[in-house]
Each structure stands twice: as C-alpha cells, then as structure tokens.
C-alpha cells in the first residue's frame, strides 16, 4: 500500500540524495537557492538545474550539456507575390508574406501552429500548395491535446485537472495543485491530478502556487 499520502516533503538541503530530490516538486527559486549554496551552476532552466543538483548530491560528475544547436541562416526570403507553385527556399521564415498567402488559400482560421512551423522550416524545395495540403492533413492531430513539456508541470497539471473537472473553479484547481505538489513522485507511475482517479485526498501544502515557469 502506498504511503505517499502521509509522507511529508523534506527540507531542500544538502542532506538529500539525488533520488530523493527527484521525487518531489521544487520551484525554480528553491532549486536555484540550493544550487548557489552548493556552488552548482544555475543556468539552463529548471530541468538542467535539477539534473546538476541530483548529480552533485550523489557525488557524481555534472551531466554533460547538450551541444547548442547551430544558428540557422535565414537565407533568401520569399517576397510577394507568391502562389501555389512557389517553392519554399531553405531558411524560409513563417513570414507575413506566407501568412497572407495561407489566409487567402485556407481562410481566416489559419495560423502558424507547430505543424506548419515545422513544415516551413524543414521542407525546402516543396511548394506552397504542398504546405496547404499539409495544413489540411494535420488538422485532426492539431485538434488533439498536445503534450506539455515536463519542465512546465504546473501548466500540464492545470490542463489535466480541468479535463477531469469541466467548469471547475480556479480556486479549486489551485488547491488541487498544492495537494499535488505536496506528494512525492511515484517511482513507477506518473502522478495523476489531485481529484482524479485513483489518487485523491492528499493533504494540501502551505506553499503558494508558482508561476507557470516555476
């Protein structure tokens, strides 16, 4: 039987192990404070700081940073007028020229979502008519809920909570968030939003909810 509901979040200190650090939710401000105390670099965002701290607490070397992506060269950009036979050049941006063309062809509901940004950036040599076909072919996938990155746990939690509680009040959502963040991460399964089966009733923590970037 899980004991998650009665566990209390430990103090964030150098006494923790890396595994214990990773079991609990911490704000970026909390993690940055511990990083400064331990002399660990606090650059690179929450996920990077957490990984460095976990390594330092366990006496392991700092994780190797991913190599930065090489800067993209914009190259020649399309200028009006364009039509369906116009070929997308390498380095083309999602420009106003393209936006105006797609609105004409698709309608006022067009917008540069992730599918279209990826297409324009990665399909040099294809035509704008091909891009219009890609828009229509991806509408079903675009309508599906998109996964939120792990570093945006607060945003992901609110999205899932409101999916389980249509019309729920924000005050209730924030209370559920405080309960959620007061519980440790299960080692085997991801935590569900508080109030959603099977986990419920975790005691709320006194901490205030962080901003979306916390």
Rosetta blueprint (number, residue, H / E / L):
1 X L
2 X L
3 X L
4 X L
5 X L
6 X L
7 X L
8 X L
9 X L
10 X L
11 X L
12 X L
13 X L
14 X L
15 X L
16 X L
17 X L
18 X H
19 X H
20 X H
21 X H
22 X H
23 X H
24 X L
25 X L
26 X L
27 X L
28 X H
29 X H
30 X H
31 X H
32 X H
33 X H
34 X H
35 X H
36 X H
37 X H
38 X H
39 X L
40 X L
41 X L
42 X L
43 X L
44 X L
45 X L
46 X H
47 X H
48 X H
49 X H
50 X H
51 X H
52 X H
53 X H
54 X H
55 X H
56 X H
57 X H
58 X L
59 X L
60 X L
61 X L
62 X L
63 X L
64 X L
65 X L
66 X L
67 X L
68 X L
69 X L
70 X L
71 X L
72 X L
73 X L
74 X L
75 X L
76 X L
77 X L
78 X L
79 X L
80 X L
81 X L
82 X L
83 X L
84 X L
85 X L
86 X L
87 X E
88 X L
89 X L
90 X L
91 X L
92 X L
93 X L
94 X L
95 X L
96 X H
97 X H
98 X H
99 X H
100 X H
101 X H
102 X H
103 X H
104 X H
105 X H
106 X H
107 X L
108 X L
109 X L
110 X L
111 X L
112 X L
113 X L
114 X H
115 X H
116 X H
117 X H
118 X H
119 X H
120 X H
121 X H
122 X H
123 X L
124 X L
125 X L
126 X L
127 X E
128 X H
129 X H
130 X H
131 X H
132 X H
133 X H
134 X H
135 X H
136 X H
137 X H
138 X L
139 X H
140 X H
141 X H
142 X H
143 X L
144 X L
145 X L
146 X L
147 X L
148 X L
149 X L
150 X H
151 X H
152 X H
153 X H
154 X H
155 X H
156 X H
157 X H
158 X H
159 X H
160 X H
161 X H
162 X H
163 X H
164 X H
165 X L
166 X L
167 X L
168 X L
169 X L
170 X H
171 X H
172 X H
173 X H
174 X H
175 X H
176 X H
177 X H
178 X H
179 X H
180 X H
181 X H
182 X L
183 X L
184 X L
185 X L
186 X L
187 X L
188 X L
189 X L
190 X L
191 X L
192 X L
193 X L
194 X L
195 X L
196 X L
197 X L
198 X L
199 X L
200 X L
201 X L
202 X L
203 X L
204 X L
205 X L
206 X L
207 X L
208 X L
209 X L
210 X L
211 X L
212 X L
213 X L
214 X L
